[in-house]
Amino acid sequence: MAKHGVKTNVLRLLELANVDYTPCEYDVADGLIDARSIAAKIGLPFEQCFKTLVTINPQKEHFVFVVPATSELDLKKAARISGSKSIEMIPLKELLPTTGYIHGGCSPVGMKKAFPTFIEESAQLFDEISVSGGKVGLVVRLNPEKLAAMIGAQFADVVVL
């Protein structure tokens, strides 16, 4: 179990669930917090760095999608897999009150509420992926299968090809 000086809720929850992870802090002083920059800073290939996207359907139900940081969520596939007629990204101003996380620090682990979550199936090709550690400047590297089991996520094809 990795231990870390800056204890975010994400790290605490991973430890409680006995999920092995490696915390990776990265410098944000240069302002480069896009996926490619983060991947380079933590030494992980782009396709293994994942971002967490929160969506909403017309019935005001929320769904979370964890996709490779350099990919785009396919909203039609997302709607179909979530059983929604349509789906869209939540407005940025609703991210913090809905999830407890800010833009750039949103993690699929430890949201205010457990929303149905889907991880892009390509994550299963890797022994480890990275997701946000719950704040800007921190990601965690962990096994995607263990992440999915912990948060009750399903793997699905949800990105634009």
C-alpha positions in Angstrom: 0.0 0.0 0.0 1.5 3.3 -1.0 1.6 6.0 1.7 1.6 9.7 0.8 2.2 12.9 2.7 -0.8 14.8 1.2 -3.8 12.7 2.2 -6.7 13.4 -0.1 -10.0 11.6 0.3 -9.2 9.5 -2.8 -6.0 8.2 -1.1 -7.8 7.5 2.2 -10.6 5.6 0.4 -8.1 3.5 -1.7 -6.3 2.5 1.4 -9.6 1.6 3.2 -10.5 -0.6 0.3 -7.0 -2.2 0.3 -6.4 -1.1 -3.4 -2.8 -0.7 -4.2 -1.9 2.6 -5.8 1.1 4.8 -6.5 0.5 8.5 -5.9 2.2 10.8 -8.5 2.4 14.5 -7.7 3.2 16.8 -10.6 4.2 20.4 -10.8 1.4 22.8 -11.7 3.5 26.0 -11.6 4.0 26.0 -15.3 0.2 26.0 -15.8 0.5 22.9 -18.0 -2.2 20.6 -16.6 -3.6 19.1 -19.8 -3.5 15.4 -20.2 -0.4 15.2 -22.5 1.6 17.4 -20.1 0.6 15.4 -17.0 1.4 12.1 -18.8 4.9 13.5 -19.6 5.4 14.7 -16.1 4.5 11.4 -14.5 6.2 9.2 -17.1 3.1 7.3 -18.2 2.0 6.9 -21.9 -0.9 9.2 -22.9 -3.2 6.2 -23.5 -2.8 5.2 -19.8 -3.7 8.6 -18.4 -7.5 8.8 -17.8 -9.8 11.8 -17.1 -13.1 11.7 -15.3 -16.1 13.3 -17.0 -19.4 13.9 -15.4 -22.6 14.0 -17.5 -26.3 14.5 -17.0 -29.4 13.3 -18.9 -32.8 15.0 -19.4 -34.1 13.3 -16.3 -31.3 15.0 -14.3 -29.5 11.7 -13.6 -25.7 11.9 -13.5 -23.3 9.4 -15.0 -19.5 9.3 -14.8 -17.2 8.3 -17.6 -13.5 7.6 -17.2 -11.8 7.9 -20.6 -8.3 8.2 -21.9 -7.2 11.8 -21.5 -6.5 12.2 -25.1 -9.9 10.8 -26.2 -13.3 12.3 -26.6 -16.4 10.9 -24.9 -18.9 9.8 -27.6 -22.1 11.3 -26.2 -24.3 8.9 -28.4 -22.5 5.8 -27.0 -22.6 7.3 -23.5 -26.4 7.8 -23.7 -26.9 4.3 -25.1 -24.7 2.6 -22.4 -26.3 4.6 -19.6 -29.9 3.9 -20.8 -30.5 7.6 -21.5 -32.3 9.2 -24.5 -29.5 11.8 -24.6 -26.7 12.9 -22.4 -24.4 16.0 -22.1 -21.5 17.2 -20.0 -22.6 18.9 -16.8 -22.0 22.7 -16.7 -18.6 23.4 -15.1 -20.3 25.4 -12.3 -22.2 22.3 -11.3 -19.1 20.1 -11.0 -18.0 21.0 -7.5 -21.5 21.0 -5.9 -22.3 17.7 -7.7 -19.1 15.7 -7.1 -17.1 17.6 -4.5 -14.3 18.0 -7.0 -13.0 20.9 -9.0 -12.2 20.9 -12.7 -8.8 19.2 -13.2 -9.0 17.4 -9.9 -12.1 15.3 -10.4 -11.6 11.6 -9.5 -14.0 8.7 -10.0 -13.1 7.7 -6.4 -14.9 9.5 -3.5 -17.5 11.6 -5.2 -20.2 13.1 -2.9 -22.6 10.4 -4.3 -21.9 7.1 -6.1 -23.0 7.7 -9.6 -23.2 5.0 -12.3 -19.7 4.9 -13.7 -18.3 3.6 -17.0 -14.6 3.1 -17.7 -13.5 3.1 -21.3 -12.8 -0.6 -22.2 -9.3 0.2 -23.4 -8.2 0.6 -19.8 -8.4 -3.2 -19.6 -5.4 -3.4 -21.9 -3.1 -2.1 -19.1 -1.9 -3.3 -15.7 -2.2 0.3 -14.5 -3.8 3.5 -15.5 -3.8 6.9 -13.8 -6.8 8.9 -12.6 -7.0 12.1 -10.6 -6.0 11.8 -7.0 -8.7 14.3 -6.0 -6.8 17.6 -6.5 -4.9 19.4 -9.2 -1.3 18.3 -9.1 -2.0 14.7 -8.0 -2.8 11.5 -9.8 -2.9 7.9 -8.7 -1.6 5.0 -10.7 -3.6 1.8 -10.1 -5.0 -1.3 -11.7 -8.1 -0.6 -13.7 -9.9 -3.8 -12.7 -9.4 -3.0 -9.0 -10.6 0.5 -9.6 -13.7 -0.7 -11.3 -14.4 -3.3 -8.6 -14.0 -0.6 -5.9 -16.3 2.0 -7.4 -18.8 -0.5 -9.0 -17.9 0.7 -12.6 -18.5 -1.2 -15.8 -16.1 -1.3 -18.8 -17.6 -0.1 -22.0 -16.7 1.4 -25.4 -17.6 5.1 -24.9 -15.1 7.1 -26.9 -15.1 8.6 -30.4 -13.0 6.5 -32.7 
